[in-house]
């Protein structure tokens, strides 16, 4: 099956496959506070999975792949959730900007995403991040292996 892109693969399967790839590769720079930090003001506890930073990096890489340019504010909104305010109505709360910023900076060091200059993207008027050619190639390759792994599990 040729020509498989990230758009052709189920999001959950791709994110798990890419997170495993990032963990096996061992090049993703992980901050020291990942075991204690809350990912949002709306959460009571930090993430329980020890690999949550890899999963967040995979989700961010997929999100940037699917769009022209994405900033940290947009990622905060996407990863935010509703805050339980007791007897008062719940409201949406954005996720931690520091977590998403560190994920994007780590992906930049790997060469997956790059910074947009203010005048590069006509029409947007702002900066942000976009996927690089090498990053697009890597993500498509992981999508291809995720599809092949899925087909093998269907055969069994």
DSSP file (Angstrom, degrees, kcal/mol; ACC not computed):
  #  RESIDUE AA STRUCTURE BP1 BP2  ACC     N-H-->O    O-->H-N    N-H-->O    O-->H-N    TCO  KAPPA ALPHA  PHI   PSI    X-CA   Y-CA   Z-CA
    1    1 A X              0   0    0      0, 0.0     3,-0.3     0, 0.0     2,-0.2   0.000 360.0 360.0 360.0 113.2    0.0    0.0    0.0
    2    2 A X        +     0   0    0      1,-0.2     0, 0.0     0, 0.0     0, 0.0  -0.635 360.0  33.6-105.5 161.3    1.8    3.2   -1.2
    3    3 A X        +     0   0    0     -2,-0.2     2,-0.4     1,-0.2    -1,-0.2   0.820  68.0 164.5  72.6  33.0    1.2    6.8   -0.5
    4    4 A X        -     0   0    0     -3,-0.3   140,-0.3   136,-0.1    -1,-0.2  -0.709  11.8-176.5 -85.0 130.0   -0.1    6.6    3.0
    5    5 A X    >   -     0   0    0     -2,-0.4     3,-1.1   138,-0.1     4,-0.4  -0.653  43.8 -96.8-116.0 177.0   -0.1    9.9    4.9
    6    6 A X  G >  S+     0   0    0      1,-0.3     3,-1.1    -2,-0.2     8,-0.1   0.821 121.3  62.9 -63.5 -31.3   -0.9   10.9    8.4
    7    7 A X  G 3  S+     0   0    0      1,-0.2    -1,-0.3     3,-0.0     4,-0.1   0.769  98.9  55.7 -64.7 -25.3   -4.4   11.9    7.2
    8    8 A X  G <  S+     0   0    0     -3,-1.1     2,-0.3     2,-0.1    -1,-0.2   0.576  96.4  78.3 -84.2 -10.4   -5.1    8.3    6.2
    9    9 A X  S <  S-     0   0    0     -3,-1.1     2,-0.1    -4,-0.4   135,-0.0  -0.769  91.2-101.2-106.7 144.7   -4.4    6.8    9.6
   10   10 A X     >  -     0   0    0     -2,-0.3     4,-2.5     1,-0.1     5,-0.2  -0.385  33.2-127.9 -58.7 136.0   -6.7    6.8   12.7
   11   11 A X  H  > S+     0   0    0      1,-0.2     4,-2.7     2,-0.2     5,-0.2   0.895 105.2  50.1 -58.2 -45.3   -5.5    9.5   15.1
   12   12 A X  H  > S+     0   0    0      1,-0.2     4,-2.1     2,-0.2    -1,-0.2   0.919 112.4  46.4 -62.2 -44.7   -5.2    7.2   18.1
   13   13 A X  H  > S+     0   0    0      1,-0.2     4,-2.3     2,-0.2    -1,-0.2   0.903 114.4  47.9 -65.3 -41.1   -3.2    4.6   16.3
   14   14 A X  H  X S+     0   0    0     -4,-2.5     4,-3.0     2,-0.2     5,-0.3   0.933 110.9  49.8 -66.0 -44.8   -0.8    7.1   14.8
   15   15 A X  H  X S+     0   0    0     -4,-2.7     4,-2.4     1,-0.2    -1,-0.2   0.902 112.8  47.1 -63.5 -40.7   -0.2    9.0   18.0
   16   16 A X  H  X S+     0   0    0     -4,-2.1     4,-2.1    -5,-0.2    -1,-0.2   0.923 114.3  47.4 -64.9 -43.5    0.6    5.7   19.9
   17   17 A X  H  X S+     0   0    0     -4,-2.3     4,-2.0     1,-0.2    -2,-0.2   0.909 114.8  45.4 -64.8 -42.3    2.9    4.6   17.1
   18   18 A X  H  X S+     0   0    0     -4,-3.0     4,-2.6     2,-0.2    -1,-0.2   0.873 110.9  52.9 -71.9 -35.8    4.7    7.9   16.9
   19   19 A X  H  X S+     0   0    0     -4,-2.4     4,-2.1    -5,-0.3    -1,-0.2   0.910 110.0  49.0 -63.6 -41.3    5.1    8.2   20.7
   20   20 A X  H  X S+     0   0    0     -4,-2.1     4,-2.6     2,-0.2    -2,-0.2   0.900 110.9  50.9 -62.5 -40.5    6.6    4.7   20.7
   21   21 A X  H  X S+     0   0    0     -4,-2.0     4,-2.5     1,-0.2    -2,-0.2   0.925 110.0  48.6 -62.5 -45.4    9.0    5.8   17.9
   22   22 A X  H  X S+     0   0    0     -4,-2.6     4,-1.7     1,-0.2     6,-0.5   0.879 112.8  48.5 -63.1 -37.6   10.0    8.9   19.8
   23   23 A X  H  < S+     0   0    0     -4,-2.1    -2,-0.2     2,-0.2    -1,-0.2   0.918 112.9  46.6 -69.3 -42.9   10.7    6.9   22.9
   24   24 A X  H  < S+     0   0    0     -4,-2.6    -2,-0.2     1,-0.2    -1,-0.2   0.886 109.8  54.7 -64.6 -38.3   12.7    4.2   21.1
   25   25 A X  H  < S-     0   0    0     -4,-2.5    -1,-0.2    -5,-0.2    -2,-0.2   0.888  88.4-159.1 -64.5 -39.8   14.7    6.9   19.3
   26   26 A X     <  +     0   0    0     -4,-1.7    -3,-0.1    -5,-0.2    -1,-0.1   0.608  59.0 107.7  74.6  12.7   15.7    8.5   22.6
   27   27 A X        +     0   0    0     -5,-0.4     2,-0.3     2,-0.1    -4,-0.1   0.592  42.0 110.0 -97.9 -12.5   16.5   11.9   21.1
   28   28 A X  S    S-     0   0    0     -6,-0.5     2,-0.6     1,-0.1    79,-0.1  -0.494  70.7-129.3 -69.5 124.9   13.5   13.9   22.4
   29   29 A X        -     0   0    0     -2,-0.3     2,-0.5    77,-0.2    77,-0.1  -0.652  26.2-164.1 -79.4 117.9   14.6   16.3   25.1
   30   30 A X        -     0   0    0     -2,-0.6    73,-0.0    76,-0.1    24,-0.0  -0.888  15.9-125.4-108.4 128.7   12.4   15.8   28.2
   31   31 A X    >   -     0   0    0     -2,-0.5     3,-1.0     1,-0.1    -1,-0.0  -0.245  21.5-118.2 -66.1 160.5   12.3   18.5   30.9
   32   32 A X  T 3  S+     0   0    0      1,-0.2     3,-0.5     2,-0.1    -1,-0.1   0.670 106.0  63.9 -73.5 -17.2   13.1   17.4   34.5
   33   33 A X  T >>  +     0   0    0      1,-0.2     4,-1.8     2,-0.1     3,-1.5   0.297  65.6 107.2 -92.7  10.7    9.6   18.4   35.8
   34   34 A X  T <4 S+     0   0    0     -3,-1.0    -1,-0.2     1,-0.3    13,-0.2   0.752  77.0  53.9 -65.4 -22.9    7.6   15.9   33.8
   35   35 A X  T 34 S+     0   0    0     -3,-0.5    -1,-0.3     1,-0.1    11,-0.1   0.601 119.2  31.0 -86.5  -9.4    6.8   13.7   36.8
   36   36 A X  T <4 S+     0   0    0     -3,-1.5    -2,-0.2     2,-0.1     2,-0.2   0.599  92.8 101.1-120.3 -16.2    5.4   16.5   38.9
   37   37 A X     <  -     0   0    0     -4,-1.8    10,-0.6     1,-0.0     2,-0.3  -0.460  62.6-133.6 -82.1 143.7    3.8   19.0   36.7
   38   38 A X        -     0   0    0      8,-0.2     8,-0.2    -2,-0.2    61,-0.1  -0.726  10.6-143.7 -85.3 143.6    0.0   19.4   36.0
   39   39 A X  S    S+     0   0    0      6,-0.3    57,-2.7    -2,-0.3     2,-0.3   0.563  78.8  15.8 -87.1  -7.3   -0.8   19.7   32.3
   40   40 A X  B >  S-A   95   0A   0     55,-0.3     3,-1.2     1,-0.1    55,-0.2  -0.987  70.0-119.1-159.8 154.6   -3.7   22.1   33.0
   41   41 A X  T 3  S+     0   0    0     53,-0.7    54,-0.1    -2,-0.3    -1,-0.1   0.735 113.4  61.3 -63.7 -23.7   -5.1   24.4   35.7
   42   42 A X  T 3  S+     0   0    0     52,-0.2    42,-0.4    51,-0.1    -1,-0.2   0.601  87.8  90.0 -82.8 -10.6   -8.3   22.3   35.5
   43   43 A X    <   -     0   0    0     -3,-1.2     3,-0.1     1,-0.1    -5,-0.1  -0.579  58.8-158.2 -88.7 149.0   -6.5   19.0   36.5
   44   44 A X  S    S+     0   0    0     -2,-0.2     2,-0.3     1,-0.1    -1,-0.1   0.814  77.9  27.1 -88.5 -34.7   -6.2   17.9   40.1
   45   45 A X  S    S-     0   0    0      1,-0.1    -6,-0.3    -8,-0.0    -1,-0.1  -0.839  84.6-103.0-126.5 159.2   -3.2   15.6   39.6
   46   46 A X        -     0   0    0     -2,-0.3    -8,-0.2    -8,-0.2   -11,-0.1  -0.339  62.6 -71.2 -70.8 165.5   -0.3   15.3   37.1
   47   47 A X        -     0   0    0    -10,-0.6    -1,-0.2   -13,-0.2     5,-0.1  -0.293  38.1-147.9 -59.2 142.1   -0.5   12.6   34.4
   48   48 A X  S    S+     0   0    0     -3,-0.1     2,-0.3     3,-0.0    -1,-0.1   0.736  72.6  88.5 -85.9 -24.0   -0.2    9.1   35.7
   49   49 A X    >   -     0   0    0      1,-0.1     3,-1.1     2,-0.0     4,-0.1  -0.580  69.4-146.7 -75.9 133.6    1.5    7.6   32.6
   50   50 A X  T 3  S+     0   0    0     -2,-0.3     3,-0.3     1,-0.2    -1,-0.1   0.719  98.7  52.5 -70.9 -18.2    5.3    7.9   32.7
   51   51 A X  T >> S+     0   0    0      1,-0.2     4,-1.6     2,-0.1     3,-0.6   0.136  71.0 115.0-101.4  19.2    5.3    8.3   28.9
   52   52 A X  H <> S+     0   0    0     -3,-1.1     4,-2.5     1,-0.2     5,-0.2   0.810  70.7  59.4 -63.8 -29.6    2.8   11.1   28.7
   53   53 A X  H 3> S+     0   0    0     -3,-0.3     4,-2.2     2,-0.2    -1,-0.2   0.883 105.5  48.8 -67.5 -36.9    5.4   13.6   27.3
   54   54 A X  H <> S+     0   0    0     -3,-0.6     4,-2.3     2,-0.2    -1,-0.2   0.897 111.7  49.6 -66.5 -40.0    6.0   11.4   24.3
   55   55 A X  H  X S+     0   0    0     -4,-1.6     4,-2.3     2,-0.2    -2,-0.2   0.910 111.5  48.4 -65.8 -41.9    2.2   11.1   23.7
   56   56 A X  H  X S+     0   0    0     -4,-2.5     4,-2.5     2,-0.2    -2,-0.2   0.904 110.9  51.2 -64.7 -40.3    1.8   14.8   23.9
   57   57 A X  H  X S+     0   0    0     -4,-2.2     4,-2.5     1,-0.2    -2,-0.2   0.901 111.0  48.2 -62.8 -40.6    4.7   15.4   21.5
   58   58 A X  H  X S+     0   0    0     -4,-2.3     4,-2.2     2,-0.2    -2,-0.2   0.900 112.1  49.0 -66.3 -40.4    3.2   12.9   19.0
   59   59 A X  H  X S+     0   0    0     -4,-2.3     4,-2.3     2,-0.2    -2,-0.2   0.896 112.5  47.9 -66.5 -39.8   -0.2   14.7   19.3
   60   60 A X  H  X S+     0   0    0     -4,-2.5     4,-2.5     2,-0.2     5,-0.2   0.918 110.7  51.2 -66.7 -43.3    1.4   18.1   18.8
   61   61 A X  H  X S+     0   0    0     -4,-2.5     4,-2.1     1,-0.2    -2,-0.2   0.911 112.4  46.7 -61.3 -42.0    3.4   16.9   15.8
   62   62 A X  H  X S+     0   0    0     -4,-2.2     4,-1.9     2,-0.2    -1,-0.2   0.907 111.3  51.7 -64.9 -41.9    0.2   15.4   14.2
   63   63 A X  H  X S+     0   0    0     -4,-2.3     4,-0.5     1,-0.2    -2,-0.2   0.907 112.3  44.8 -62.7 -42.7   -1.8   18.6   14.9
   64   64 A X  H >< S+     0   0    0     -4,-2.5     3,-0.8     1,-0.2    67,-0.4   0.864 109.8  57.1 -69.8 -35.6    0.9   20.8   13.3
   65   65 A X  H 3< S+     0   0    0     -4,-2.1    -2,-0.2    -5,-0.2    -1,-0.2   0.890 105.6  50.4 -60.1 -40.2    1.1   18.4   10.3
   66   66 A X  H 3< S+     0   0    0     -4,-1.9     2,-0.3    -5,-0.1    -1,-0.2   0.582 111.7  52.2 -79.1  -9.8   -2.6   18.7    9.6
   67   67 A X  S << S-     0   0    0     -3,-0.8    64,-0.3    -4,-0.5     3,-0.2  -0.844  80.1-122.1-126.7 162.0   -2.5   22.5    9.6
   68   68 A X  S    S-     0   0    0     -2,-0.3     2,-0.3     1,-0.3    63,-0.2   0.974  93.1  -6.5 -66.6 -55.4   -0.5   25.3    7.9
   69   69 A X        -     0   0    0     61,-0.1     2,-0.4    59,-0.0    -1,-0.3  -0.999  63.8-169.9-145.8 142.8    0.7   27.0   11.0
   70   70 A X  B     -B  129   0B   0     59,-2.2    59,-2.3    -2,-0.3     2,-0.2  -0.997   6.5-157.4-135.9 134.7    0.0   26.5   14.7
   71   71 A X     >  -     0   0    0     -2,-0.4     4,-1.7    57,-0.2     5,-0.1  -0.552  35.2-103.5-104.0 174.3    0.9   28.7   17.6
   72   72 A X  H  > S+     0   0    0      1,-0.2     4,-2.5     2,-0.2     5,-0.2   0.867 118.9  58.6 -65.5 -36.8    1.3   27.8   21.3
   73   73 A X  H  > S+     0   0    0      1,-0.2     4,-1.8     2,-0.2    -1,-0.2   0.890 105.7  48.9 -60.8 -39.9   -2.0   29.5   22.1
   74   74 A X  H  > S+     0   0    0      2,-0.2     4,-2.3     1,-0.2    -1,-0.2   0.899 110.8  50.3 -66.8 -40.5   -3.9   27.2   19.7
   75   75 A X  H  X S+     0   0    0     -4,-1.7     4,-2.4     1,-0.2    -2,-0.2   0.888 107.7  54.2 -65.2 -37.8   -2.2   24.2   21.2
   76   76 A X  H  X S+     0   0    0     -4,-2.5    19,-2.3     1,-0.2     4,-0.6   0.915 110.1  46.9 -60.1 -42.6   -3.2   25.4   24.7
   77   77 A X  H >< S+     0   0    0     -4,-1.8     3,-0.6    17,-0.2    -2,-0.2   0.906 112.1  49.8 -67.3 -41.0   -6.8   25.6   23.6
   78   78 A X  H 3< S+     0   0    0     -4,-2.3    -2,-0.2     1,-0.2    -1,-0.2   0.895 115.6  41.7 -64.7 -41.3   -6.8   22.1   21.9
   79   79 A X  H 3< S+     0   0    0     -4,-2.4    -1,-0.2    -5,-0.2    -2,-0.2   0.455  96.5 102.5 -89.0  -0.3   -5.3   20.4   25.0
   80   80 A X    <<  -     0   0    0     -4,-0.6     2,-0.3    -3,-0.6    14,-0.2  -0.175  50.5-169.9 -73.9 173.8   -7.5   22.3   27.5
   81   81 A X  E     -D   93   0C   0     12,-1.7    12,-3.0    10,-0.1     2,-0.3  -0.872  31.8 -70.2-151.4-178.3  -10.5   20.8   29.2
   82   82 A X  E     -D   92   0C   0     -2,-0.3     2,-0.5    10,-0.2    10,-0.2  -0.653  42.4-135.6 -85.9 139.4  -13.5   21.7   31.3
   83   83 A X  E     -D   91   0C   0      8,-3.1     8,-1.0    -2,-0.3     2,-0.7  -0.814  13.0-130.6 -95.4 129.6  -12.8   22.7   34.9
   84   84 A X        -     0   0    0     -2,-0.5     3,-0.1   -42,-0.4     5,-0.1  -0.702  25.7-178.7 -77.8 114.7  -15.1   21.3   37.6
   85   85 A X    >   -     0   0    0     -2,-0.7     3,-1.4     3,-0.5     2,-0.4  -0.025  37.6-119.6-107.7  29.4  -16.1   24.3   39.6
   86   86 A X  T 3  S-     0   0    0      1,-0.3    -1,-0.3     0, 0.0     4,-0.1  -0.552  85.6  -5.8  74.5-127.2  -18.3   22.5   42.1
   87   87 A X  T 3  S+     0   0    0     -2,-0.4    -1,-0.3    -3,-0.1     2,-0.1   0.612 120.0  87.4 -80.4 -11.3  -21.9   23.6   42.1
   88   88 A X  S <  S-     0   0    0     -3,-1.4    -3,-0.5     1,-0.1     0, 0.0  -0.479  96.5 -84.2 -81.9 159.5  -21.1   26.4   39.7
   89   89 A X        -     0   0    0     -2,-0.1    -1,-0.1     1,-0.1     2,-0.1  -0.310  48.1-108.9 -63.5 145.7  -21.2   25.7   35.9
   90   90 A X        -     0   0    0     -6,-0.1     2,-0.3    -3,-0.1    -6,-0.2  -0.416  35.1-163.7 -72.8 150.8  -18.1   24.2   34.4
   91   91 A X  E     -D   83   0C   0     -8,-1.0    -8,-3.1    -2,-0.1     2,-0.2  -0.960  25.5-100.6-134.5 153.5  -16.0   26.3   32.1
   92   92 A X  E     -D   82   0C   0     -2,-0.3     2,-0.4   -10,-0.2   -10,-0.2  -0.527  36.0-167.9 -72.5 137.1  -13.3   25.6   29.5
   93   93 A X  E     -D   81   0C   0    -12,-3.0   -12,-1.7    -2,-0.2   -51,-0.1  -0.997  19.9-122.9-127.6 131.3   -9.7   26.2   30.7
   94   94 A X        -     0   0    0     -2,-0.4   -53,-0.7   -14,-0.2   -52,-0.2  -0.326  32.0-108.4 -68.7 155.0   -6.7   26.2   28.4
   95   95 A X  B     -A   40   0A   0    -19,-2.3   -55,-0.3   -55,-0.2     2,-0.2  -0.170  50.9 -67.7 -75.3 174.6   -3.9   23.8   29.1
   96   96 A X     >  -     0   0    0    -57,-2.7     4,-1.4     1,-0.2    -1,-0.2  -0.459  36.4-153.1 -67.2 129.1   -0.5   24.8   30.4
   97   97 A X  H  > S+     0   0    0     -2,-0.2     4,-2.5     1,-0.2     5,-0.2   0.825  92.3  60.3 -72.1 -31.3    1.5   26.9   28.0
   98   98 A X  H  > S+     0   0    0      2,-0.2     4,-2.5     1,-0.2     5,-0.2   0.901 103.5  49.9 -64.6 -41.1    4.8   25.8   29.4
   99   99 A X  H  > S+     0   0    0      2,-0.2     4,-2.1     1,-0.2    -1,-0.2   0.954 114.6  43.1 -62.9 -50.1    4.1   22.1   28.6
  100  100 A X  H  X S+     0   0    0     -4,-1.4     4,-2.4     1,-0.2    -1,-0.2   0.874 113.3  53.2 -65.6 -36.1    3.2   22.8   25.0
  101  101 A X  H  X S+     0   0    0     -4,-2.5     4,-2.4     2,-0.2    -1,-0.2   0.923 109.9  47.0 -64.3 -44.1    6.1   25.2   24.6
  102  102 A X  H  X S+     0   0    0     -4,-2.5     4,-2.1     2,-0.2    -1,-0.2   0.868 111.6  52.0 -66.7 -35.8    8.6   22.7   25.8
  103  103 A X  H  X S+     0   0    0     -4,-2.1     4,-2.2     2,-0.2    -2,-0.2   0.937 111.7  45.9 -63.7 -46.4    7.1   20.0   23.5
  104  104 A X  H  X S+     0   0    0     -4,-2.4     4,-2.0     1,-0.2    -2,-0.2   0.895 112.1  51.1 -65.6 -39.5    7.3   22.3   20.5
  105  105 A X  H  X S+     0   0    0     -4,-2.4     4,-1.9     2,-0.2    -1,-0.2   0.885 109.9  50.1 -65.0 -37.6   10.9   23.3   21.4
  106  106 A X  H  X S+     0   0    0     -4,-2.1     4,-1.3     1,-0.2    -2,-0.2   0.898 110.8  49.1 -66.2 -39.6   11.9   19.6   21.7
  107  107 A X  H  X>S+     0   0    0     -4,-2.2     5,-2.3     1,-0.2     6,-0.8   0.833 108.3  54.8 -68.2 -31.5   10.3   18.9   18.3
  108  108 A X  H ><5S+     0   0    0     -4,-2.0     3,-0.9     1,-0.2    -2,-0.2   0.903 104.5  53.2 -65.5 -41.2   12.2   21.9   16.8
  109  109 A X  H 3<5S+     0   0    0     -4,-1.9    -1,-0.2     1,-0.3    -2,-0.2   0.829 108.4  50.8 -64.1 -30.7   15.5   20.4   18.1
  110  110 A X  H 3<5S-     0   0    0     -4,-1.3    -1,-0.3    -5,-0.1    -2,-0.2   0.621 115.9-117.6 -79.5 -12.8   14.7   17.2   16.3
  111  111 A X  T <<5S+     0   0    0     -3,-0.9    24,-0.5    -4,-0.6    -3,-0.2   0.675  81.9 119.0  85.1  17.9   13.9   19.0   13.1
  112  112 A X  S   <S+     0   0    0     -5,-2.3    20,-2.6     1,-0.1     2,-0.3   0.898  78.1  21.9 -81.6 -43.8   10.3   18.0   12.9
  113  113 A X  E     -C  131   0B   0     -6,-0.8     2,-0.3    18,-0.3    18,-0.2  -0.839  68.8-158.3-122.1 161.0    8.8   21.5   13.1
  114  114 A X  E     -C  130   0B   0     16,-2.8    16,-2.3    -2,-0.3     2,-0.2  -0.956  26.0-102.1-136.7 156.4   10.2   24.9   12.4
  115  115 A X  E     -C  129   0B   0     -2,-0.3     2,-0.4    14,-0.2    14,-0.2  -0.541  30.5-137.3 -76.7 140.5    9.4   28.5   13.4
  116  116 A X  E     -C  128   0B   0     12,-3.0    12,-0.5    -2,-0.2     2,-0.1  -0.814  15.4-132.1 -93.1 136.9    7.4   30.7   10.9
  117  117 A X    >>  -     0   0    0     -2,-0.4     3,-1.0    10,-0.2     4,-0.7  -0.489  28.1-106.5 -80.0 161.9    8.6   34.2   10.5
  118  118 A X  T 34 S+     0   0    0      1,-0.2     7,-0.3    -2,-0.1    -1,-0.1   0.840 117.2  37.7 -59.6 -36.2    5.9   36.9   10.6
  119  119 A X  T 34 S+     0   0    0      1,-0.1    -1,-0.2     5,-0.1     8,-0.1   0.439  96.5  82.9 -99.8   1.3    5.9   37.6    6.9
  120  120 A X  T <4 S+     0   0    0     -3,-1.0     2,-0.8     1,-0.2    -2,-0.1   0.961  83.8  56.5 -70.1 -51.9    6.5   34.1    5.6
  121  121 A X  S >X S-     0   0    0     -4,-0.7     4,-1.1     5,-0.3     3,-0.9  -0.723  86.5-137.8 -88.3 108.5    2.9   32.8    5.6
  122  122 A X  T 34 S+     0   0    0     -2,-0.8    -3,-0.1     1,-0.2    -2,-0.1  -0.457  84.5  16.2 -67.8 129.7    0.8   35.2    3.5
  123  123 A X  T 34 S+     0   0    0     -2,-0.2    -1,-0.2    -4,-0.0    -4,-0.0  -0.037 107.8  78.9 102.0 -32.3   -2.5   35.9    5.2
  124  124 A X  T <4  -     0   0    0     -3,-0.9    -2,-0.1     2,-0.1     3,-0.1   0.920  67.5-165.8 -78.6 -41.3   -1.8   34.7    8.7
  125  125 A X     <  +     0   0    0     -4,-1.1     2,-0.2    -7,-0.3    -1,-0.1   0.325  58.7  78.7  78.1 -11.2    0.2   37.8    9.7
  126  126 A X  S    S-     0   0    0      1,-0.3    -5,-0.3    -5,-0.1    -1,-0.2  -0.706  78.8-111.2-123.4 174.4    1.6   36.1   12.8
  127  127 A X        +     0   0    0     -2,-0.2     2,-0.3    -3,-0.1    -1,-0.3   0.329  46.5 135.2 -80.4-143.7    4.3   33.6   13.6
  128  128 A X  E     - C   0 116B   0    -12,-0.5   -12,-3.0   -59,-0.1     2,-0.3  -0.837  52.0 -69.9 128.6-167.1    3.7   30.0   14.7
  129  129 A X  E     -BC  70 115B   0    -59,-2.3   -59,-2.2    -2,-0.3     2,-0.3  -0.925  36.8-174.6-125.8 151.9    5.2   26.6   13.8
  130  130 A X  E     - C   0 114B   0    -16,-2.3   -16,-2.8    -2,-0.3     2,-0.2  -0.939  34.2 -94.1-138.7 164.1    4.9   24.5   10.7
  131  131 A X  E     - C   0 113B   0    -67,-0.4   -18,-0.3   -64,-0.3     2,-0.1  -0.517  37.9-132.9 -78.0 142.9    6.1   21.0    9.8
  132  132 A X     >  -     0   0    0    -20,-2.6     4,-2.6    -2,-0.2     5,-0.2  -0.441  23.8-108.7 -87.8 168.8    9.4   20.7    8.0
  133  133 A X  H  > S+     0   0    0      2,-0.2     4,-2.2     1,-0.2     5,-0.2   0.921 122.5  47.5 -62.7 -43.5   10.0   18.5    4.9
  134  134 A X  H  > S+     0   0    0      1,-0.2     4,-2.4     2,-0.2    -1,-0.2   0.895 112.2  50.2 -65.1 -39.0   12.0   16.0    6.9
  135  135 A X  H  > S+     0   0    0    -24,-0.5     4,-2.6   -23,-0.2    -2,-0.2   0.899 109.6  50.4 -65.2 -40.8    9.3   16.0    9.6
  136  136 A X  H  X S+     0   0    0     -4,-2.6     4,-2.2     2,-0.2    -2,-0.2   0.901 110.8  49.6 -63.3 -40.6    6.6   15.4    7.1
  137  137 A X  H  X S+     0   0    0     -4,-2.2     4,-2.0     2,-0.2    -2,-0.2   0.917 112.1  47.8 -64.1 -44.0    8.6   12.5    5.6
  138  138 A X  H  X S+     0   0    0     -4,-2.4     4,-2.3     2,-0.2    -2,-0.2   0.927 112.5  48.1 -62.7 -45.6    9.2   11.0    9.1
  139  139 A X  H  X S+     0   0    0     -4,-2.6     4,-2.2     1,-0.2    -1,-0.2   0.878 111.3  50.3 -66.3 -37.3    5.5   11.3   10.1
  140  140 A X  H  X S+     0   0    0     -4,-2.2     4,-2.2    -5,-0.2    -1,-0.2   0.878 109.7  51.8 -66.0 -36.6    4.4    9.7    6.8
  141  141 A X  H  X S+     0   0    0     -4,-2.0     4,-2.1     2,-0.2    -2,-0.2   0.907 110.6  47.3 -66.2 -41.0    6.8    6.8    7.3
  142  142 A X  H  X S+     0   0    0     -4,-2.3     4,-2.3     2,-0.2    -2,-0.2   0.889 110.5  53.0 -66.0 -38.7    5.4    6.2   10.8
  143  143 A X  H  X S+     0   0    0     -4,-2.2     4,-2.2     2,-0.2    -2,-0.2   0.901 107.7  51.8 -62.1 -40.6    1.9    6.4    9.4
  144  144 A X  H  X S+     0   0    0     -4,-2.2     4,-2.3  -140,-0.3    -2,-0.2   0.924 111.2  46.0 -61.5 -45.3    2.8    3.8    6.8
  145  145 A X  H  X S+     0   0    0     -4,-2.1     4,-2.6     1,-0.2    -1,-0.2   0.852 110.3  54.5 -68.0 -32.9    4.2    1.4    9.5
  146  146 A X  H  X S+     0   0    0     -4,-2.3     4,-1.8     2,-0.2    -1,-0.2   0.897 110.1  46.5 -66.3 -39.0    1.1    2.0   11.6
  147  147 A X  H  X S+     0   0    0     -4,-2.2     4,-2.3     2,-0.2    -2,-0.2   0.909 113.1  48.9 -67.7 -42.1   -1.2    1.0    8.7
  148  148 A X  H  X S+     0   0    0     -4,-2.3     4,-2.0     1,-0.2    -2,-0.2   0.902 111.5  49.3 -65.1 -40.3    1.0   -2.1    8.0
  149  149 A X  H  X S+     0   0    0     -4,-2.6     4,-1.7     1,-0.2    -1,-0.2   0.863 110.6  51.0 -65.0 -35.4    0.9   -3.1   11.7
  150  150 A X  H  X S+     0   0    0     -4,-1.8     4,-1.4     2,-0.2    -2,-0.2   0.891 109.2  50.2 -68.1 -40.4   -2.9   -2.6   11.7
  151  151 A X  H  X S+     0   0    0     -4,-2.3     4,-1.5     1,-0.2    -2,-0.2   0.875 109.1  52.3 -66.0 -37.0   -3.2   -4.9    8.6
  152  152 A X  H  X S+     0   0    0     -4,-2.0     4,-1.0     1,-0.2    -1,-0.2   0.890 108.3  50.1 -66.3 -38.9   -1.1   -7.6   10.2
  153  153 A X  H  < S+     0   0    0     -4,-1.7    -1,-0.2     1,-0.2    -2,-0.2   0.801 108.0  54.5 -71.2 -26.8   -3.2   -7.6   13.4
  154  154 A X  H  < S+     0   0    0     -4,-1.4    -1,-0.2     1,-0.2    -2,-0.2   0.836 103.4  56.4 -71.2 -32.6   -6.4   -7.9   11.2
  155  155 A X  H  <        0   0    0     -4,-1.5    -1,-0.2     1,-0.2    -2,-0.2   0.799 360.0 360.0 -68.6 -28.8   -5.0  -11.0    9.5
  156  156 A X     <        0   0    0     -4,-1.0    -1,-0.2    -3,-0.0    -2,-0.1   0.479 360.0 360.0 -75.8 360.0   -4.5  -12.9   12.7
